[in-house]
Amino acid sequence: MSTTAPVAEKAAAAKRPKRYSRRVVVGLSGRYLTLCLMLVVLVGPIVWQFLTSLKGRGESVYEGVLPSDPTLDNYARVADAFPLFQYVGNTLIVAALAITSNCLFAAMGGYALSRAGWRGRKTVFTVLIATLMFPFESVMISMFLTVREMGLVDTLVGVWLPGAVSVLNLMIMRAAFLAVPKEVEEAAVLDGANEWQRFRRVFVPSAKGALAVVCITSFMGAWDDFLWPLIVLTNSDNYTLQLGLKTLAGATTVNDQRLIAAGAMAALLPMLLLFFALQRYFFRGVGEGAIKT
């Protein structure tokens, strides 16, 4: 019997387009429709705000989406309406402090929680997890009293201090360190590496993705924070960008939505740049930082 016939049939079958059942087609269509709706809900307001920031003074904000005569004049007006660069500088200082402290303390705390050999490790872990259930509003009064007793009210250090280390970032680093194979640590011990050397040369380089996640979340938390700076800061010279944007609505005699939209887009740009710069490490770090118990 010739063997060429089955081979020809297989080749012809491979060339024919694959047919999906109606159930599979409906399922895929539903998934893509859901993704499209999520895209519209999440990205739509940002796109609308960006297009609003490009509209000229004579155009109506609420009539039509696309600007008839796009202009960047609103972005120049933002810098004139309030001290934009001063507020950006204040926010960058707070964000830089938050990133540094979170990466350092979350890595050190996560390493300690991921290592066996000391009593109370599980108890400490459980207590830290339990603190995530308390909203910020329930502790902000006690935090303000503490900051006031330390003499840090109306200072950028007072804005930064409550966010110096996040429990969530600590859990991310702990999970990333738990993923490091024990054989790697044992090899480092045989080479004579002490505890600090193993942490610095073995574990931290293995958790670069998780550190990128901590970096992005810390920056976003400091950059977007509005309530805590509103409580702590009184002098406008120390305002962060979010407080400055709040005052932007009253910076002109007319509540100009184009001006506010331009200021909001200027505040969004640094976060987008940071995410795109670290996205390769971010998505890898999300897998490394899955919380393990």
Secondary structure, DSSP 8 states (H G I E B T S, - for coil): --SHHHHHHHHHHHHS-----HHHHHHHHHHHHHHHHHHHHHHHHHHHHHHHHT--TTS-SSS-SS-SS--SHHHHHHHHHS-HHHHHHHHHHHHHHHHHHHHHHHHHHHHHHH--SSTTHHHHHHHHHHHTTS-GGGTHHHHHHHHHHTT-TTSHHHHHGGGSS-HHHHHHHHHHHHTS-HHHHHHHHHTT--HHHHIIIIIHHHTHHHHHHHHHHHHHHHHH--HHHHHH--SGGG--HHHHHHHHTTSSSS--HHHHHHHHHHHHHHHHHHHHHHHHHHHHHHHHT----
